[in-house]
């Protein structure tokens, strides 16, 4: 009986330790110390994912704040800049995604360049590219009418100047 009691006592002593270590791990407590007194730090795939996710969120937050602050008031849509900053600070994920989705004004898309053509804007510096407006047929016809009227008027002026020069020329008749 002493043998069974000693075996039973050993199992009873090890079970609370096992249960205690499981509870500590579930509760988020520190890992049990190693032999030299330092805690065991386990770096798992899950902790790597948490670290990567946190880093991505931090970069997204910083990028959104920098983009909001450096934008001019005319390039910010739907809310004033101050409210966008507050939204991004208090709701980082939602605020940043909303800022990049609907809050900022993106430049107009250009046509896709042909193959082997360098992607270089025609403008230099930080200025916005000039916006080319497509003219309607009526506008082009009105421009042509003005051009025809201009050339007709120029021809009339040349004809009148020629008549005036003809009249000013001295006549040979005495």
One Martini backbone bead per residue (centre of mass of N, CA, C, O) as a GRO file, in nm:
protein
  174
    1UNK     BB    1   0.054   0.065  -0.016
    2UNK     BB    2   0.300   0.247  -0.026
    3UNK     BB    3   0.337   0.228  -0.324
    4UNK     BB    4   0.064   0.353  -0.413
    5UNK     BB    5   0.098   0.615  -0.251
    6UNK     BB    6   0.355   0.713  -0.392
    7UNK     BB    7   0.240   0.724  -0.675
    8UNK     BB    8  -0.005   0.905  -0.608
    9UNK     BB    9   0.163   1.141  -0.499
   10UNK     BB   10   0.317   1.203  -0.761
   11UNK     BB   11   0.066   1.269  -0.933
   12UNK     BB   12  -0.053   1.488  -0.750
   13UNK     BB   13   0.195   1.680  -0.772
   14UNK     BB   14   0.202   1.713  -1.092
   15UNK     BB   15  -0.081   1.818  -1.166
   16UNK     BB   16  -0.082   2.107  -1.046
   17UNK     BB   17   0.154   2.205  -1.212
   18UNK     BB   18   0.025   2.163  -1.487
   19UNK     BB   19  -0.228   2.333  -1.435
   20UNK     BB   20  -0.080   2.594  -1.365
   21UNK     BB   21   0.073   2.630  -1.636
   22UNK     BB   22  -0.181   2.644  -1.813
   23UNK     BB   23  -0.313   2.887  -1.675
   24UNK     BB   24  -0.080   3.084  -1.718
   25UNK     BB   25  -0.084   3.075  -2.028
   26UNK     BB   26  -0.380   3.163  -2.065
   27UNK     BB   27  -0.351   3.438  -1.891
   28UNK     BB   28  -0.054   3.564  -1.978
   29UNK     BB   29   0.172   3.474  -1.830
   30UNK     BB   30   0.466   3.407  -1.755
   31UNK     BB   31   0.707   3.213  -1.798
   32UNK     BB   32   0.886   2.990  -1.674
   33UNK     BB   33   1.174   2.958  -1.539
   34UNK     BB   34   1.477   2.889  -1.565
   35UNK     BB   35   1.753   2.771  -1.410
   36UNK     BB   36   1.877   3.088  -1.400
   37UNK     BB   37   1.588   3.277  -1.381
   38UNK     BB   38   1.497   3.300  -1.667
   39UNK     BB   39   1.270   3.348  -1.891
   40UNK     BB   40   1.081   3.194  -2.127
   41UNK     BB   41   1.102   3.267  -2.476
   42UNK     BB   42   0.849   3.240  -2.719
   43UNK     BB   43   0.883   3.225  -3.079
   44UNK     BB   44   0.622   3.237  -3.285
   45UNK     BB   45   0.415   3.264  -3.550
   46UNK     BB   46   0.206   3.435  -3.403
   47UNK     BB   47   0.398   3.658  -3.307
   48UNK     BB   48   0.491   3.736  -3.590
   49UNK     BB   49   0.212   3.822  -3.690
   50UNK     BB   50   0.164   4.042  -3.481
   51UNK     BB   51   0.412   4.211  -3.555
   52UNK     BB   52   0.345   4.254  -3.855
   53UNK     BB   53   0.066   4.381  -3.815
   54UNK     BB   54   0.163   4.619  -3.642
   55UNK     BB   55   0.360   4.738  -3.850
   56UNK     BB   56   0.152   4.791  -4.073
   57UNK     BB   57  -0.030   4.979  -3.905
   58UNK     BB   58   0.187   5.191  -3.845
   59UNK     BB   59   0.250   5.264  -4.138
   60UNK     BB   60  -0.038   5.345  -4.214
   61UNK     BB   61  -0.069   5.570  -4.006
   62UNK     BB   62   0.175   5.744  -4.091
   63UNK     BB   63   0.100   5.779  -4.389
   64UNK     BB   64  -0.172   5.919  -4.341
   65UNK     BB   65  -0.071   6.159  -4.172
   66UNK     BB   66   0.131   6.272  -4.377
   67UNK     BB   67  -0.072   6.307  -4.609
   68UNK     BB   68  -0.263   6.501  -4.467
   69UNK     BB   69  -0.059   6.726  -4.386
   70UNK     BB   70   0.063   6.773  -4.692
   71UNK     BB   71  -0.197   6.863  -4.781
   72UNK     BB   72  -0.415   7.052  -4.931
   73UNK     BB   73  -0.729   7.167  -4.891
   74UNK     BB   74  -0.816   7.105  -5.197
   75UNK     BB   75  -0.726   6.778  -5.158
   76UNK     BB   76  -0.965   6.754  -4.954
   77UNK     BB   77  -1.226   6.533  -4.873
   78UNK     BB   78  -1.542   6.574  -4.680
   79UNK     BB   79  -1.315   6.686  -4.475
   80UNK     BB   80  -1.129   6.822  -4.266
   81UNK     BB   81  -0.810   6.779  -4.169
   82UNK     BB   82  -0.855   6.759  -3.861
   83UNK     BB   83  -1.065   6.526  -3.874
   84UNK     BB   84  -0.881   6.324  -4.011
   85UNK     BB   85  -0.669   6.309  -3.790
   86UNK     BB   86  -0.858   6.218  -3.564
   87UNK     BB   87  -0.961   5.962  -3.705
   88UNK     BB   88  -0.679   5.824  -3.736
   89UNK     BB   89  -0.604   5.821  -3.434
   90UNK     BB   90  -0.871   5.678  -3.308
   91UNK     BB   91  -0.907   5.512  -3.605
   92UNK     BB   92  -0.667   5.373  -3.772
   93UNK     BB   93  -0.784   5.173  -3.975
   94UNK     BB   94  -1.040   5.316  -4.074
   95UNK     BB   95  -0.916   5.597  -4.128
   96UNK     BB   96  -0.699   5.513  -4.334
   97UNK     BB   97  -0.882   5.377  -4.540
   98UNK     BB   98  -1.068   5.620  -4.585
   99UNK     BB   99  -0.855   5.818  -4.680
  100UNK     BB  100  -0.755   5.649  -4.933
  101UNK     BB  101  -1.044   5.616  -5.058
  102UNK     BB  102  -1.205   5.929  -4.998
  103UNK     BB  103  -1.017   6.182  -4.887
  104UNK     BB  104  -0.845   6.192  -5.140
  105UNK     BB  105  -0.690   6.340  -5.422
  106UNK     BB  106  -0.643   6.218  -5.729
  107UNK     BB  107  -0.492   6.204  -6.006
  108UNK     BB  108  -0.524   6.189  -6.321
  109UNK     BB  109  -0.540   5.960  -6.558
  110UNK     BB  110  -0.343   5.828  -6.787
  111UNK     BB  111  -0.253   5.693  -7.048
  112UNK     BB  112  -0.114   5.425  -7.162
  113UNK     BB  113   0.182   5.344  -7.244
  114UNK     BB  114   0.391   5.233  -7.441
  115UNK     BB  115   0.624   5.032  -7.519
  116UNK     BB  116   0.930   5.161  -7.412
  117UNK     BB  117   0.814   5.405  -7.252
  118UNK     BB  118   0.878   5.642  -7.053
  119UNK     BB  119   0.776   5.745  -6.723
  120UNK     BB  120   0.730   6.082  -6.791
  121UNK     BB  121   0.657   6.376  -6.713
  122UNK     BB  122   0.598   6.689  -6.871
  123UNK     BB  123   0.647   6.787  -6.593
  124UNK     BB  124   0.800   6.981  -6.338
  125UNK     BB  125   0.787   6.905  -6.022
  126UNK     BB  126   0.491   6.984  -5.810
  127UNK     BB  127   0.310   7.036  -6.026
  128UNK     BB  128   0.039   7.018  -6.194
  129UNK     BB  129  -0.092   6.899  -6.454
  130UNK     BB  130  -0.223   6.980  -6.733
  131UNK     BB  131  -0.549   7.028  -6.837
  132UNK     BB  132  -0.724   6.862  -7.085
  133UNK     BB  133  -0.973   6.986  -7.290
  134UNK     BB  134  -1.254   6.887  -7.447
  135UNK     BB  135  -1.386   6.980  -7.743
  136UNK     BB  136  -1.644   7.074  -7.913
  137UNK     BB  137  -1.785   7.117  -8.216
  138UNK     BB  138  -1.901   7.400  -8.166
  139UNK     BB  139  -1.635   7.529  -8.073
  140UNK     BB  140  -1.474   7.474  -8.332
  141UNK     BB  141  -1.666   7.629  -8.525
  142UNK     BB  142  -1.641   7.903  -8.384
  143UNK     BB  143  -1.335   7.928  -8.432
  144UNK     BB  144  -1.349   7.917  -8.741
  145UNK     BB  145  -1.527   8.167  -8.776
  146UNK     BB  146  -1.326   8.364  -8.645
  147UNK     BB  147  -1.096   8.308  -8.847
  148UNK     BB  148  -1.245   8.396  -9.102
  149UNK     BB  149  -1.312   8.682  -9.007
  150UNK     BB  150  -1.021   8.772  -8.969
  151UNK     BB  151  -0.925   8.727  -9.268
  152UNK     BB  152  -1.135   8.910  -9.398
  153UNK     BB  153  -1.050   9.168  -9.248
  154UNK     BB  154  -0.756   9.169  -9.349
  155UNK     BB  155  -0.829   9.192  -9.651
  156UNK     BB  156  -0.984   9.460  -9.627
  157UNK     BB  157  -0.749   9.626  -9.513
  158UNK     BB  158  -0.557   9.586  -9.755
  159UNK     BB  159  -0.747   9.710  -9.968
  160UNK     BB  160  -0.772   9.992  -9.838
  161UNK     BB  161  -0.465  10.054  -9.834
  162UNK     BB  162  -0.433  10.040 -10.141
  163UNK     BB  163  -0.633  10.270 -10.209
  164UNK     BB  164  -0.486  10.487 -10.043
  165UNK     BB  165  -0.217  10.468 -10.195
  166UNK     BB  166  -0.341  10.542 -10.470
  167UNK     BB  167  -0.444  10.830 -10.387
  168UNK     BB  168  -0.155  10.944 -10.287
  169UNK     BB  169  -0.056  10.929 -10.552
  170UNK     BB  170   0.073  11.094 -10.787
  171UNK     BB  171  -0.031  11.251 -11.056
  172UNK     BB  172   0.039  11.312 -11.408
  173UNK     BB  173  -0.175  11.516 -11.419
  174UNK     BB  174  -0.209  11.878 -11.475
   0.00000   0.00000   0.00000
